[in-house]
């Protein structure tokens, strides 16, 4: 376990090491090219996927579920109003058949609207975040121009 309060106070006293660990890490990162960072973003290691890809996938999943929820319920309410509008003068054999037909119509609209909305918003946000993270990793910094370029290419 690394104790954060000891990081600044622990130094190597050996004269065999000409540079400190911080300088070594800075030198290694300065020699790294943009394509190396992009390759590392899309590769897996012992710990799994990279933090950037984890961010993209996690955010994409949350947006997918949220948009399915809101899109499905919005479409279900529209289907209910449309059902009442179309069947105001319909005579049913029993009240059970009328309720069953309404429930079937609303359930189908819920799943159709949820799938359509989830596909639309989930795919857009995931591709948008993937493009933004790729550009930010290549340039080794993130700016508003990365977001603007990702939005333009969508």
C-alpha positions as CSV (number, residue, x, y, z in Angstrom):
1,X,0.0,0.0,0.0
2,X,1.3,3.4,-0.9
3,X,0.9,6.1,1.7
4,X,0.4,9.5,-0.1
5,X,1.9,11.5,2.7
6,X,5.2,9.7,2.3
7,X,5.6,10.3,-1.5
8,X,7.3,13.6,-1.1
9,X,9.5,12.6,1.8
10,X,10.9,9.3,0.5
11,X,14.0,9.7,-1.8
12,X,16.5,7.2,-2.9
13,X,19.8,7.8,-1.2
14,X,21.8,5.6,-3.6
15,X,24.4,7.4,-5.7
16,X,24.0,4.6,-8.4
17,X,20.8,6.1,-9.7
18,X,21.5,9.4,-11.5
19,X,17.9,10.5,-11.9
20,X,14.9,10.2,-9.7
21,X,11.8,8.1,-10.5
22,X,9.8,11.2,-11.4
23,X,12.3,12.3,-14.0
24,X,12.4,8.8,-15.4
25,X,8.7,8.7,-15.8
26,X,8.7,12.1,-17.4
27,X,11.4,11.1,-19.9
28,X,9.4,7.9,-20.8
29,X,6.2,9.9,-21.3
30,X,7.9,12.6,-23.4
31,X,9.3,9.9,-25.8
32,X,5.8,8.4,-26.3
33,X,4.1,9.3,-29.6
34,X,0.4,10.0,-30.2
35,X,-0.1,6.6,-31.9
36,X,1.5,4.9,-28.9
37,X,-1.1,6.5,-26.6
38,X,-3.9,5.6,-28.9
39,X,-2.7,2.0,-29.2
40,X,-2.5,1.8,-25.4
41,X,-6.1,3.1,-25.2
42,X,-7.5,0.4,-27.4
43,X,-5.4,-2.5,-25.9
44,X,-5.9,-4.6,-22.8
45,X,-3.5,-5.5,-20.1
46,X,-3.5,-7.5,-16.9
47,X,-5.9,-5.0,-15.3
48,X,-8.4,-5.2,-18.2
49,X,-9.3,-2.3,-20.5
50,X,-7.8,1.2,-20.3
51,X,-9.4,3.8,-18.1
52,X,-10.4,5.8,-21.2
53,X,-12.3,2.8,-22.7
54,X,-13.8,2.0,-19.3
55,X,-15.1,5.6,-19.2
56,X,-16.6,5.3,-22.8
57,X,-18.2,2.0,-22.2
58,X,-19.6,2.8,-18.7
59,X,-21.0,6.1,-19.9
60,X,-22.5,4.5,-23.0
61,X,-24.2,1.9,-20.9
62,X,-25.8,4.5,-18.6
63,X,-27.0,6.6,-21.5
64,X,-28.4,3.5,-23.3
65,X,-30.4,2.5,-20.2
66,X,-31.6,6.0,-19.4
67,X,-32.6,6.8,-23.0
68,X,-34.4,3.4,-23.2
69,X,-36.3,4.3,-20.1
70,X,-37.4,7.8,-21.2
71,X,-38.0,6.9,-24.8
72,X,-40.0,3.8,-23.9
73,X,-42.3,5.6,-21.5
74,X,-42.8,8.6,-23.7
75,X,-43.8,6.3,-26.6
76,X,-46.0,4.2,-24.3
77,X,-48.0,7.3,-23.3
78,X,-48.4,8.4,-26.9
79,X,-49.7,4.9,-27.8
80,X,-52.2,5.0,-24.9
81,X,-53.6,8.3,-26.1
82,X,-53.7,7.1,-29.7
83,X,-55.5,3.9,-28.6
84,X,-58.2,5.9,-26.8
85,X,-58.5,8.2,-29.8
86,X,-58.9,5.4,-32.3
87,X,-61.1,3.2,-30.2
88,X,-63.6,5.7,-28.8
89,X,-66.4,4.3,-30.7
90,X,-65.3,0.6,-30.7
91,X,-67.6,-1.9,-29.0
92,X,-65.7,-4.7,-27.3
93,X,-67.1,-8.1,-26.4
94,X,-65.9,-7.7,-22.8
95,X,-64.1,-5.2,-20.7
96,X,-61.3,-7.7,-20.3
97,X,-60.6,-7.8,-24.0
98,X,-60.5,-4.0,-24.2
99,X,-58.0,-3.8,-21.3
100,X,-55.9,-6.6,-22.7
101,X,-55.7,-4.9,-26.1
102,X,-54.7,-1.6,-24.4
103,X,-52.0,-3.4,-22.4
104,X,-50.7,-5.2,-25.5
105,X,-50.6,-1.9,-27.4
106,X,-48.8,0.0,-24.6
107,X,-46.3,-2.9,-23.9
108,X,-45.4,-3.1,-27.6
109,X,-45.0,0.7,-27.8
110,X,-42.8,0.6,-24.6
111,X,-40.4,-1.9,-26.1
112,X,-40.3,-0.4,-29.6
113,X,-39.8,3.2,-28.3
114,X,-37.2,2.1,-25.8
115,X,-35.2,0.1,-28.3
116,X,-35.3,2.9,-30.9
117,X,-34.3,5.6,-28.4
118,X,-31.6,3.5,-26.8
119,X,-30.1,2.6,-30.2
120,X,-30.2,6.2,-31.4
121,X,-28.9,8.0,-28.3
122,X,-26.6,5.2,-27.0
123,X,-24.8,4.8,-30.3
124,X,-24.4,8.5,-30.8
125,X,-23.0,9.2,-27.4
126,X,-20.7,6.1,-27.5
127,X,-19.2,7.1,-30.8
128,X,-19.0,10.7,-29.8
129,X,-17.1,9.8,-26.6
130,X,-14.9,7.3,-28.4
131,X,-13.9,10.0,-31.0
132,X,-13.2,12.6,-28.3
133,X,-11.1,10.2,-26.2
134,X,-9.1,9.1,-29.2
135,X,-8.3,12.7,-30.2
136,X,-7.5,13.6,-26.6
137,X,-5.1,10.7,-26.2
138,X,-3.4,11.4,-29.5
139,X,-2.9,15.0,-28.6
140,X,-2.2,14.2,-24.9
141,X,-4.6,16.9,-23.8
142,X,-8.3,17.6,-24.1
143,X,-9.9,20.8,-25.3
144,X,-13.1,22.1,-26.5
145,X,-11.9,21.6,-30.1
146,X,-11.9,17.8,-29.6
147,X,-15.5,17.9,-28.6
148,X,-16.4,20.2,-31.5
149,X,-14.6,18.0,-34.0
150,X,-16.3,14.9,-32.6
151,X,-19.7,16.6,-32.9
152,X,-19.1,17.7,-36.4
153,X,-18.2,14.2,-37.6
154,X,-21.3,12.7,-36.1
